[in-house]
């Protein structure tokens, strides 16, 4: 009896299923014939789906750094420097224990023994197959001898091509060919949270690779200690230590995105964060050092501050993301474009600004004569301006190293006088002292506005003539000229 009931139950279930399939088929046919009568929509079979958040498979290839390591480890070198005397670099980084300690490794055991050289070590990055190498300025500054050792243990004496203390970059050259090198990436495209590798020689351990993420961008840690310093570091938590200075910070594609420069530490060793110079600045500086022997620095001519709630309250203005203009220098690119104190720069060169370091980083990649578009807020309204950047002497010239050395020696910038100025003073020619800084002229009492007419009885008609005369002079010289009020003056001093 039980078996009979079981088979009856199964039979009813099968009949019910067949009836359901038949009813569904009839419904579908009826819907197709009359679908225009129904106010109903159905999702398409392959409709796109948007997820609120999507995390990639972190156990897969996203954490495989072997490709990037293989692409870069052979292009990072060990740099050994020798100092026959105690240098200011050695004092700065080893004389006192600084919480923002540099990554520059040194042999402190020989400190103070003048009969033996001081030995220090750092890292460098090969950027071309013919032997050009980027490192930090402080790794090689004041060194009497520089030696580069490749990953294959081959060593070379290195020549210093040029340095830029304001960004802490130096360019070296070794005599070799077909070298492995690292291609430049784009530091503007680097994102916070992105995985990166630090490659260098900490504690003289060659070919060391560590990994971390980008913790922040555009960090200013005030480590360079210069008025003209450009600090807009990439901050990472990749483990780096003394000896990593000048080494590579690369992305997972093996592209150079920064040059490691400093660590934040209370012990002198890695404790959590390190800082790298963005490669877009490195690219600009190295190109200029190679082509001109010095950096062609562009200037906007503004004093700026981060826009904070406290500053907005002090100035009685609405706080907006941007950079507050606290001053505009006379005859600067910013002054020419009409920028004023109190303006808030919100965008430059198609990049939104939230800190002064970001603005400095953009300008550091430019050359005198380049133009940038700036958007700013004034009196609550958005304005825009095109600015043609100038050099530090408020013109658009590309500076020549020889001229620059003369300018630094004399401590002044110069300009040709106008015909009107010559006529007013009853002279035929002359070169005006446009601006006075520290140097020979100030030391001997020369003031701004003085017009030089003769140097050692040789007429001075243009700035180029002045540079040519000075570069060939040794010993004492006599400068003659006149001030705008008509007072004639003579100055004698030694070069």
KOLDOMI-335283 format. One record per residue (C-alpha): residue in three letters; x, y, z. Coordinates in nm, 2 decimals, padded with zeros to 4 digits. Example, Ala and Ser with C-alpha at 12.3 -4.5 7.8 and 13.67 -1.06 7.14 Angstrom:
residues 2
PT  residu      c1      c2      c3
PT     ALA   01.23  -00.45   00.78
PT     SER   01.37  -00.11   00.71
//
This chain:
residues 495
PT  residu      c1      c2      c3
PT     UNK   00.00   00.00   00.00
PT     UNK   00.28   00.23   00.09
PT     UNK   00.45   00.16  -00.25
PT     UNK   00.12   00.25  -00.43
PT     UNK   00.09   00.59  -00.26
PT     UNK   00.45   00.67  -00.33
PT     UNK   00.40   00.61  -00.71
PT     UNK   00.08   00.81  -00.70
PT     UNK   00.27   01.10  -00.55
PT     UNK   00.55   01.08  -00.80
PT     UNK   00.30   01.07  -01.09
PT     UNK   00.12   01.38  -00.96
PT     UNK   00.45   01.57  -00.93
PT     UNK   00.55   01.49  -01.29
PT     UNK   00.21   01.59  -01.42
PT     UNK   00.22   01.92  -01.22
PT     UNK   00.56   02.00  -01.37
PT     UNK   00.45   01.94  -01.72
PT     UNK   00.14   02.16  -01.67
PT     UNK   00.36   02.44  -01.54
PT     UNK   00.59   02.42  -01.85
PT     UNK   00.29   02.42  -02.08
PT     UNK   00.14   02.73  -01.90
PT     UNK   00.48   02.92  -01.92
PT     UNK   00.51   02.85  -02.29
PT     UNK   00.16   02.98  -02.36
PT     UNK   00.23   03.29  -02.15
PT     UNK   00.55   03.36  -02.34
PT     UNK   00.38   03.32  -02.68
PT     UNK   00.10   03.55  -02.57
PT     UNK   00.34   03.81  -02.44
PT     UNK   00.54   03.82  -02.77
PT     UNK   00.22   03.88  -02.96
PT     UNK   00.10   04.16  -02.73
PT     UNK   00.42   04.30  -02.57
PT     UNK   00.33   04.66  -02.69
PT     UNK   00.03   04.65  -02.46
PT     UNK   00.24   04.59  -02.15
PT     UNK   00.41   04.89  -01.97
PT     UNK   00.69   04.67  -01.84
PT     UNK   01.07   04.67  -01.89
PT     UNK   01.32   04.39  -01.83
PT     UNK   01.69   04.41  -01.79
PT     UNK   01.90   04.30  -02.08
PT     UNK   02.08   03.97  -02.05
PT     UNK   02.43   04.14  -02.07
PT     UNK   02.35   04.46  -01.89
PT     UNK   02.66   04.62  -01.73
PT     UNK   02.69   04.60  -01.36
PT     UNK   02.85   04.88  -01.15
PT     UNK   03.01   04.77  -00.82
PT     UNK   03.05   05.02  -00.54
PT     UNK   03.40   04.90  -00.48
PT     UNK   03.61   04.64  -00.65
PT     UNK   03.93   04.49  -00.51
PT     UNK   04.16   04.31  -00.75
PT     UNK   04.29   03.97  -00.67
PT     UNK   04.58   04.06  -00.45
PT     UNK   04.71   03.71  -00.45
PT     UNK   04.77   03.73  -00.82
PT     UNK   05.00   03.92  -01.05
PT     UNK   04.94   04.26  -00.88
PT     UNK   05.18   04.17  -00.61
PT     UNK   05.44   04.01  -00.83
PT     UNK   05.73   04.26  -00.83
PT     UNK   05.98   04.03  -01.00
PT     UNK   05.94   04.20  -01.34
PT     UNK   06.00   04.55  -01.20
PT     UNK   06.30   04.42  -00.99
PT     UNK   06.46   04.26  -01.29
PT     UNK   06.41   04.57  -01.50
PT     UNK   06.58   04.80  -01.25
PT     UNK   06.82   04.62  -01.02
PT     UNK   07.11   04.61  -01.27
PT     UNK   07.06   04.99  -01.35
PT     UNK   07.11   05.10  -00.98
PT     UNK   07.48   05.16  -00.89
PT     UNK   07.68   05.20  -00.57
PT     UNK   07.85   05.54  -00.54
PT     UNK   08.16   05.57  -00.32
PT     UNK   08.30   05.91  -00.24
PT     UNK   08.62   06.02  -00.07
PT     UNK   08.69   06.35   00.11
PT     UNK   09.04   06.45   00.20
PT     UNK   08.90   06.70   00.45
PT     UNK   08.60   06.71   00.67
PT     UNK   08.32   06.85   00.45
PT     UNK   08.01   07.05   00.54
PT     UNK   07.81   06.76   00.39
PT     UNK   07.97   06.52   00.64
PT     UNK   07.89   06.77   00.93
PT     UNK   07.53   06.81   00.82
PT     UNK   07.45   06.45   00.81
PT     UNK   07.67   06.29   01.07
PT     UNK   07.77   06.57   01.31
PT     UNK   07.43   06.58   01.48
PT     UNK   07.15   06.33   01.52
PT     UNK   06.87   06.46   01.31
PT     UNK   06.52   06.30   01.31
PT     UNK   06.49   06.37   00.94
PT     UNK   06.81   06.18   00.87
PT     UNK   06.95   06.15   00.52
PT     UNK   07.01   05.82   00.35
PT     UNK   07.38   05.89   00.29
PT     UNK   07.60   05.63   00.45
PT     UNK   07.95   05.72   00.58
PT     UNK   08.25   05.57   00.75
PT     UNK   08.23   05.75   01.09
PT     UNK   08.53   05.56   01.22
PT     UNK   08.76   05.78   01.03
PT     UNK   08.59   06.10   01.14
PT     UNK   08.84   06.38   01.24
PT     UNK   09.16   06.19   01.12
PT     UNK   09.29   06.43   00.85
PT     UNK   09.56   06.19   00.74
PT     UNK   09.30   05.95   00.61
PT     UNK   09.02   06.03   00.37
PT     UNK   08.66   06.02   00.48
PT     UNK   08.47   05.75   00.30
PT     UNK   08.10   05.77   00.23
PT     UNK   07.86   05.57   00.01
PT     UNK   07.53   05.62  -00.16
PT     UNK   07.33   05.50  -00.47
PT     UNK   07.27   05.62  -00.82
PT     UNK   07.05   05.54  -01.12
PT     UNK   07.18   05.48  -01.47
PT     UNK   06.95   05.68  -01.71
PT     UNK   07.12   05.62  -02.04
PT     UNK   07.33   05.33  -02.20
PT     UNK   07.63   05.56  -02.24
PT     UNK   07.68   05.61  -01.87
PT     UNK   07.49   05.91  -01.74
PT     UNK   07.39   05.86  -01.38
PT     UNK   07.15   06.05  -01.15
PT     UNK   07.21   06.07  -00.77
PT     UNK   07.16   06.32  -00.49
PT     UNK   07.36   06.63  -00.47
PT     UNK   07.45   06.56  -00.11
PT     UNK   07.59   06.22  -00.20
PT     UNK   07.87   06.38  -00.41
PT     UNK   07.89   06.74  -00.29
PT     UNK   08.25   06.85  -00.21
PT     UNK   08.38   06.50  -00.29
PT     UNK   08.74   06.48  -00.40
PT     UNK   08.69   06.14  -00.57
PT     UNK   08.38   05.96  -00.70
PT     UNK   08.37   05.59  -00.78
PT     UNK   08.08   05.41  -00.93
PT     UNK   08.04   05.03  -00.90
PT     UNK   07.79   04.85  -01.12
PT     UNK   07.58   04.56  -01.01
PT     UNK   07.82   04.32  -01.18
PT     UNK   08.10   04.46  -00.95
PT     UNK   08.27   04.65  -01.23
PT     UNK   08.40   04.99  -01.11
PT     UNK   08.46   05.33  -01.28
PT     UNK   08.59   05.67  -01.18
PT     UNK   08.30   05.91  -01.23
PT     UNK   08.30   06.27  -01.36
PT     UNK   08.06   06.52  -01.20
PT     UNK   07.86   06.69  -01.49
PT     UNK   07.66   06.92  -01.27
PT     UNK   07.46   06.97  -00.95
PT     UNK   07.15   07.14  -00.84
PT     UNK   07.14   07.19  -00.46
PT     UNK   06.79   07.35  -00.47
PT     UNK   06.64   07.01  -00.57
PT     UNK   06.93   06.79  -00.43
PT     UNK   07.00   06.64  -00.77
PT     UNK   07.34   06.57  -00.93
PT     UNK   07.44   06.42  -01.27
PT     UNK   07.75   06.19  -01.31
PT     UNK   07.91   06.04  -01.62
PT     UNK   08.12   05.72  -01.65
PT     UNK   08.30   05.60  -01.96
PT     UNK   08.11   05.29  -02.06
PT     UNK   07.86   05.18  -02.32
PT     UNK   07.56   04.94  -02.35
PT     UNK   07.47   04.98  -01.99
PT     UNK   07.13   04.88  -01.85
PT     UNK   06.93   05.18  -01.76
PT     UNK   06.59   05.28  -01.62
PT     UNK   06.33   05.46  -01.83
PT     UNK   06.16   05.77  -01.70
PT     UNK   05.80   05.74  -01.59
PT     UNK   05.56   06.02  -01.50
PT     UNK   05.54   06.12  -01.14
PT     UNK   05.22   06.33  -01.21
PT     UNK   05.04   06.00  -01.27
PT     UNK   05.16   05.84  -00.95
PT     UNK   04.86   05.77  -00.72
PT     UNK   04.85   05.75  -00.34
PT     UNK   04.82   05.38  -00.25
PT     UNK   05.01   05.26  -00.55
PT     UNK   05.27   04.99  -00.50
PT     UNK   05.63   05.10  -00.55
PT     UNK   05.98   04.95  -00.52
PT     UNK   06.29   05.12  -00.37
PT     UNK   06.61   05.00  -00.52
PT     UNK   06.95   05.09  -00.37
PT     UNK   07.25   04.99  -00.16
PT     UNK   07.16   05.04   00.20
PT     UNK   07.45   04.98   00.44
PT     UNK   07.66   04.89   00.13
PT     UNK   07.44   04.59   00.06
PT     UNK   07.42   04.61  -00.31
PT     UNK   07.11   04.54  -00.52
PT     UNK   06.86   04.57  -00.24
PT     UNK   06.49   04.59  -00.34
PT     UNK   06.21   04.67  -00.10
PT     UNK   05.84   04.73  -00.16
PT     UNK   05.58   04.96  -00.02
PT     UNK   05.30   05.20  -00.12
PT     UNK   05.29   05.57  -00.20
PT     UNK   05.18   05.72   00.13
PT     UNK   05.14   06.09   00.01
PT     UNK   05.25   06.33  -00.26
PT     UNK   05.39   06.69  -00.26
PT     UNK   05.54   06.66   00.09
PT     UNK   05.76   06.95   00.21
PT     UNK   05.98   06.83   00.50
PT     UNK   06.22   07.13   00.51
PT     UNK   06.53   06.91   00.49
PT     UNK   06.72   07.10   00.22
PT     UNK   06.76   07.41   00.43
PT     UNK   06.78   07.66   00.14
PT     UNK   06.56   07.96   00.06
PT     UNK   06.54   07.84  -00.30
PT     UNK   06.48   07.48  -00.21
PT     UNK   06.21   07.29  -00.41
PT     UNK   06.06   07.02  -00.19
PT     UNK   05.76   06.83  -00.32
PT     UNK   05.86   06.47  -00.22
PT     UNK   05.68   06.15  -00.29
PT     UNK   05.63   05.98   00.05
PT     UNK   05.64   05.60   00.07
PT     UNK   05.66   05.33   00.33
PT     UNK   05.91   05.12   00.13
PT     UNK   06.20   05.04   00.37
PT     UNK   06.51   05.25   00.29
PT     UNK   06.81   05.32   00.50
PT     UNK   07.15   05.50   00.49
PT     UNK   07.31   05.43   00.16
PT     UNK   06.98   05.44  -00.03
PT     UNK   07.04   05.81  -00.11
PT     UNK   07.02   05.86  -00.49
PT     UNK   06.86   05.52  -00.55
PT     UNK   06.55   05.45  -00.76
PT     UNK   06.19   05.46  -00.67
PT     UNK   06.00   05.26  -00.94
PT     UNK   05.65   05.16  -01.02
PT     UNK   05.54   04.80  -01.09
PT     UNK   05.62   04.85  -01.46
PT     UNK   05.98   04.92  -01.38
PT     UNK   05.96   05.29  -01.46
PT     UNK   06.16   05.55  -01.26
PT     UNK   05.91   05.77  -01.07
PT     UNK   06.15   05.92  -00.81
PT     UNK   06.50   05.94  -00.66
PT     UNK   06.52   05.84  -00.29
PT     UNK   06.65   06.12  -00.08
PT     UNK   06.56   06.11   00.29
PT     UNK   06.39   05.92   00.57
PT     UNK   06.18   06.03   00.87
PT     UNK   06.35   05.87   01.16
PT     UNK   06.45   05.92   01.53
PT     UNK   06.72   05.65   01.50
PT     UNK   06.90   05.72   01.18
PT     UNK   06.75   05.40   01.03
PT     UNK   06.42   05.32   00.86
PT     UNK   06.12   05.36   01.10
PT     UNK   05.83   05.40   00.86
PT     UNK   05.85   05.66   00.59
PT     UNK   06.09   05.77   00.32
PT     UNK   06.09   06.05   00.07
PT     UNK   06.18   06.06  -00.30
PT     UNK   06.22   06.35  -00.55
PT     UNK   05.96   06.32  -00.82
PT     UNK   06.10   06.21  -01.16
PT     UNK   05.94   06.49  -01.35
PT     UNK   06.17   06.73  -01.16
PT     UNK   06.46   06.49  -01.20
PT     UNK   06.41   06.48  -01.58
PT     UNK   06.41   06.86  -01.61
PT     UNK   06.71   06.91  -01.39
PT     UNK   06.92   06.63  -01.55
PT     UNK   06.84   06.76  -01.90
PT     UNK   06.95   07.11  -01.81
PT     UNK   07.27   07.00  -01.64
PT     UNK   07.36   06.80  -01.95
PT     UNK   07.27   07.08  -02.20
PT     UNK   07.37   07.39  -02.01
PT     UNK   07.58   07.28  -01.71
PT     UNK   07.33   07.44  -01.48
PT     UNK   06.95   07.44  -01.42
PT     UNK   06.74   07.69  -01.62
PT     UNK   06.51   07.77  -01.33
PT     UNK   06.18   07.94  -01.40
PT     UNK   06.02   08.18  -01.15
PT     UNK   05.65   08.28  -01.11
PT     UNK   05.74   08.56  -00.87
PT     UNK   05.49   08.50  -00.59
PT     UNK   05.51   08.43  -00.22
PT     UNK   05.25   08.16  -00.14
PT     UNK   05.11   07.98   00.16
PT     UNK   04.88   07.67   00.20
PT     UNK   04.52   07.77   00.22
PT     UNK   04.40   07.67   00.57
PT     UNK   04.09   07.75   00.77
PT     UNK   04.30   07.96   01.01
PT     UNK   04.44   08.16   00.72
PT     UNK   04.09   08.21   00.57
PT     UNK   03.97   08.34   00.91
PT     UNK   04.26   08.58   00.94
PT     UNK   04.21   08.72   00.59
PT     UNK   03.83   08.72   00.63
PT     UNK   03.79   08.52   00.31
PT     UNK   03.61   08.20   00.22
PT     UNK   03.83   07.89   00.24
PT     UNK   03.86   07.71  -00.10
PT     UNK   04.11   07.45  -00.21
PT     UNK   04.41   07.63  -00.35
PT     UNK   04.72   07.83  -00.27
PT     UNK   04.71   08.17  -00.11
PT     UNK   04.92   08.45  -00.27
PT     UNK   05.08   08.64   00.02
PT     UNK   05.30   08.86  -00.20
PT     UNK   05.38   08.94  -00.57
PT     UNK   05.73   09.04  -00.66
PT     UNK   05.78   09.35  -00.88
PT     UNK   05.85   09.29  -01.25
PT     UNK   05.78   08.92  -01.21
PT     UNK   05.57   08.69  -01.44
PT     UNK   05.29   08.70  -01.19
PT     UNK   05.30   09.08  -01.17
PT     UNK   05.30   09.11  -01.55
PT     UNK   04.99   08.88  -01.56
PT     UNK   04.80   09.09  -01.30
PT     UNK   04.81   08.86  -01.00
PT     UNK   04.78   09.04  -00.67
PT     UNK   04.82   08.97  -00.30
PT     UNK   04.52   08.80  -00.17
PT     UNK   04.44   08.60  -00.48
PT     UNK   04.39   08.22  -00.44
PT     UNK   04.55   08.01  -00.71
PT     UNK   04.33   07.70  -00.76
PT     UNK   04.47   07.55  -01.09
PT     UNK   04.79   07.57  -01.28
PT     UNK   04.90   07.40  -01.60
PT     UNK   04.57   07.20  -01.59
PT     UNK   04.64   07.07  -01.24
PT     UNK   04.43   07.14  -00.93
PT     UNK   04.63   07.29  -00.65
PT     UNK   04.59   07.21  -00.28
PT     UNK   04.94   07.30  -00.14
PT     UNK   05.23   07.54  -00.21
PT     UNK   05.45   07.23  -00.27
PT     UNK   05.24   07.13  -00.57
PT     UNK   05.28   07.48  -00.72
PT     UNK   05.66   07.46  -00.67
PT     UNK   05.67   07.12  -00.83
PT     UNK   05.50   07.24  -01.14
PT     UNK   05.72   07.55  -01.17
PT     UNK   06.03   07.33  -01.12
PT     UNK   05.96   07.14  -01.44
PT     UNK   05.94   07.47  -01.64
PT     UNK   06.20   07.68  -01.83
PT     UNK   06.22   08.06  -01.86
PT     UNK   05.99   08.16  -02.15
PT     UNK   05.74   07.88  -02.09
PT     UNK   05.38   07.98  -02.05
PT     UNK   05.14   07.84  -01.79
PT     UNK   04.76   07.90  -01.76
PT     UNK   04.65   07.99  -01.41
PT     UNK   04.30   08.00  -01.26
PT     UNK   04.26   08.19  -00.94
PT     UNK   03.99   08.33  -00.71
PT     UNK   03.97   08.71  -00.65
PT     UNK   03.69   08.86  -00.44
PT     UNK   03.49   08.54  -00.47
PT     UNK   03.51   08.53  -00.85
PT     UNK   03.71   08.29  -01.07
PT     UNK   03.97   08.46  -01.30
PT     UNK   04.23   08.32  -01.54
PT     UNK   04.56   08.44  -01.67
PT     UNK   04.84   08.33  -01.90
PT     UNK   05.18   08.37  -01.74
PT     UNK   05.51   08.37  -01.93
PT     UNK   05.77   08.26  -01.67
PT     UNK   06.10   08.44  -01.62
PT     UNK   06.44   08.36  -01.49
PT     UNK   06.57   08.50  -01.15
PT     UNK   06.68   08.82  -01.32
PT     UNK   06.33   08.89  -01.44
PT     UNK   06.39   08.82  -01.81
PT     UNK   06.33   08.53  -02.04
PT     UNK   06.70   08.45  -02.12
PT     UNK   06.86   08.11  -02.10
PT     UNK   07.15   08.16  -01.86
PT     UNK   07.50   08.06  -01.97
PT     UNK   07.72   07.91  -01.70
PT     UNK   08.00   08.15  -01.77
PT     UNK   07.78   08.45  -01.74
PT     UNK   07.62   08.30  -01.43
PT     UNK   07.95   08.26  -01.26
PT     UNK   08.04   08.63  -01.33
PT     UNK   07.70   08.74  -01.20
PT     UNK   07.75   08.53  -00.88
PT     UNK   08.10   08.68  -00.84
PT     UNK   07.99   09.04  -00.87
PT     UNK   07.66   08.97  -00.69
PT     UNK   07.45   09.17  -00.93
PT     UNK   07.24   09.15  -01.24
PT     UNK   07.27   09.40  -01.52
PT     UNK   07.08   09.55  -01.81
PT     UNK   07.15   09.78  -02.10
PT     UNK   07.05   10.14  -02.05
PT     UNK   06.79   10.31  -02.27
PT     UNK   06.86   10.60  -02.51
PT     UNK   06.65   10.82  -02.29
PT     UNK   06.87   10.74  -01.98
PT     UNK   07.19   10.80  -02.18
PT     UNK   07.06   11.14  -02.31
PT     UNK   06.95   11.25  -01.96
PT     UNK   07.30   11.18  -01.81
PT     UNK   07.49   11.30  -02.11
PT     UNK   07.66   10.97  -02.18
PT     UNK   07.68   10.76  -02.50
PT     UNK   07.66   10.41  -02.35
PT     UNK   07.66   10.21  -02.03
PT     UNK   07.53   09.91  -01.84
PT     UNK   07.31   09.95  -01.54
PT     UNK   07.33   09.76  -01.22
PT     UNK   06.97   09.63  -01.20
PT     UNK   06.98   09.44  -00.88
PT     UNK   07.24   09.39  -00.60
PT     UNK   07.29   09.08  -00.40
PT     UNK   07.58   08.96  -00.19
PT     UNK   07.91   08.98  -00.38
PT     UNK   08.20   09.20  -00.48
PT     UNK   08.00   09.51  -00.59
PT     UNK   07.80   09.53  -00.26
PT     UNK   08.11   09.47  -00.06
PT     UNK   08.28   09.78  -00.22
PT     UNK   07.98   10.01  -00.19
PT     UNK   07.82   09.99  -00.53
PT     UNK   07.44   10.05  -00.52
PT     UNK   07.15   09.96  -00.74
PT     UNK   07.11   10.19  -01.04
PT     UNK   07.48   10.26  -01.09
PT     UNK   07.56   10.27  -01.46
PT     UNK   07.90   10.12  -01.55
PT     UNK   08.06   10.31  -01.84
PT     UNK   08.43   10.18  -01.82
PT     UNK   08.62   09.89  -01.68
PT     UNK   08.99   09.95  -01.67
PT     UNK   08.94   10.23  -01.92
PT     UNK   08.76   09.99  -02.16
PT     UNK   08.42   10.12  -02.27
PT     UNK   08.12   09.90  -02.16
PT     UNK   07.84   09.94  -02.41
PT     UNK   07.63   09.62  -02.35
PT     UNK   07.59   09.35  -02.09
PT     UNK   07.77   09.10  -02.32
PT     UNK   08.07   09.33  -02.34
PT     UNK   08.07   09.35  -01.96
PT     UNK   08.07   08.97  -01.93
PT     UNK   08.35   08.94  -02.19
PT     UNK   08.57   09.20  -02.01
PT     UNK   08.52   09.05  -01.67
PT     UNK   08.59   08.69  -01.77
PT     UNK   08.93   08.78  -01.90
PT     UNK   09.03   08.99  -01.60
PT     UNK   09.25   08.87  -01.31
PT     UNK   09.37   09.07  -01.02
PT     UNK   09.25   09.42  -00.95
PT     UNK   09.01   09.62  -01.17
PT     UNK   08.88   09.98  -01.18
PT     UNK   08.51   10.04  -01.25
PT     UNK   08.39   10.39  -01.36
PT     UNK   08.04   10.51  -01.39
PT     UNK   07.75   10.74  -01.30
PT     UNK   07.44   10.72  -01.08
PT     UNK   07.10   10.83  -01.20
PT     UNK   07.13   11.16  -01.01
PT     UNK   07.44   11.25  -01.21
PT     UNK   07.70   11.16  -00.94
PT     UNK   08.01   11.00  -01.09
PT     UNK   08.18   10.72  -00.90
PT     UNK   08.49   10.50  -00.91
PT     UNK   08.53   10.16  -00.75
PT     UNK   08.85   09.95  -00.74
PT     UNK   08.87   09.59  -00.61
PT     UNK   09.03   09.25  -00.68
PT     UNK   08.88   08.95  -00.86
//
